[in-house]
């Protein structure tokens, strides 16, 4: 079992937020890794629901803010719904997934967490008019 650090980064590599999860298997698919990350961030939100959610993908009926998303009402989120949205966002290039210094391009790819215990997520913002 290994401890993995999940980190959100800007496109220039500046770390925005990070948290660690212990007890993960030594090998895991990228899909499972994304779903684990989303499950953890939703669990943290649901422990004290608020109007603000700092997560990988925007919840339904939320507006994008500088550092997260603002929801109309403070509410609990469904982690599976958020995880499905994260998989869809990955498929349409909504974010990059980096393990160590390499980019993961397929959610079915197996990752050795003992080699690279830092997993970075870089949200991509569409260009206006492009």
C-alpha positions in Angstrom: 0.0 0.0 0.0 1.2 3.5 -0.8 0.3 7.1 -0.1 -0.5 9.3 -3.1 -0.6 13.0 -3.3 -3.3 14.6 -5.5 -2.3 18.0 -6.7 -4.2 20.6 -8.7 -1.9 22.8 -10.8 -2.0 25.7 -13.2 -0.9 25.2 -16.8 2.5 26.7 -15.8 2.9 24.0 -13.1 2.1 26.2 -10.0 0.5 24.1 -7.3 -3.0 25.3 -6.3 -4.2 22.7 -3.8 -3.2 19.2 -2.8 -4.1 16.4 -0.4 -2.8 12.9 0.2 -4.6 9.6 0.5 -2.8 6.7 2.2 -3.5 3.0 1.7 -3.8 2.9 -2.1 -2.7 -0.1 -4.0 0.7 -0.1 -5.7 -0.9 -0.4 -9.2 -4.2 1.2 -10.2 -5.9 2.3 -13.4 -6.1 6.0 -14.2 -9.9 5.7 -14.2 -9.9 4.4 -10.6 -7.4 7.1 -9.6 -9.7 9.8 -10.9 -12.7 8.3 -9.2 -10.9 8.0 -5.9 -9.8 11.6 -6.1 -13.4 12.7 -6.8 -14.9 10.5 -4.1 -12.5 12.0 -1.5 -13.1 15.6 -2.5 -16.9 15.0 -2.4 -16.7 13.3 1.0 -14.8 16.3 2.3 -17.5 18.7 0.9 -20.3 16.5 2.2 -18.8 16.5 5.7 -19.7 20.2 5.9 -21.8 21.2 2.8 -21.6 24.8 1.7 -22.4 27.0 -1.3 -18.7 26.6 -2.4 -17.2 23.5 -3.9 -13.5 23.1 -4.7 -13.3 20.1 -6.9 -12.2 18.7 -10.2 -15.5 19.2 -12.1 -18.4 21.6 -11.8 -21.5 20.2 -10.0 -24.9 20.5 -11.7 -26.5 24.0 -11.2 -23.2 25.6 -10.2 -21.3 28.6 -11.5 -17.6 28.7 -12.0 -15.7 31.0 -9.6 -12.0 31.9 -9.2 -11.1 29.0 -6.9 -14.0 26.5 -7.4 -17.7 26.5 -8.0 -20.6 28.3 -6.3 -23.8 26.4 -5.9 -27.2 28.0 -5.6 -27.8 26.1 -2.3 -25.5 24.4 0.2 -26.1 20.8 -0.5 -24.5 17.3 -0.4 -23.1 16.0 -3.7 -23.3 12.5 -5.2 -19.7 11.4 -5.7 -20.6 8.9 -8.4 -22.3 11.6 -10.5 -19.2 13.8 -10.0 -16.9 10.9 -10.9 -18.9 10.2 -14.1 -18.6 14.0 -15.0 -14.9 13.8 -14.3 -14.5 10.9 -16.7 -16.4 12.8 -19.4 -14.3 15.9 -18.8 -11.1 13.9 -19.3 -12.5 12.4 -22.5 -13.1 15.9 -23.9 -9.8 17.3 -22.7 -11.2 19.3 -19.8 -8.1 18.5 -17.7 -4.7 16.8 -18.1 -3.7 14.0 -15.8 0.0 13.8 -15.0 1.6 11.1 -13.0 5.1 12.2 -12.0 6.4 13.8 -15.2 4.3 11.9 -17.8 0.9 12.6 -19.2 -1.8 9.9 -19.0 -3.8 9.8 -22.2 -6.1 6.8 -21.5 -8.2 6.2 -18.4 -7.6 2.4 -18.7 -3.8 2.8 -18.4 -2.3 1.1 -15.4 -0.2 3.3 -13.1 2.5 2.2 -10.7 2.0 4.4 -7.7 5.2 3.3 -6.0 7.2 4.9 -8.9 5.3 8.1 -9.1 3.2 8.9 -6.0 2.3 12.5 -7.1 -0.8 12.8 -9.4 -1.4 16.2 -10.9 -4.5 17.6 -12.4 -4.3 20.6 -14.8 -7.7 22.1 -15.7 -7.8 23.4 -19.2 -9.8 26.5 -20.0 -11.3 26.9 -23.4 -10.1 30.0 -25.3 -12.8 32.7 -26.0 -13.6 32.7 -29.7 -11.2 29.8 -30.4 
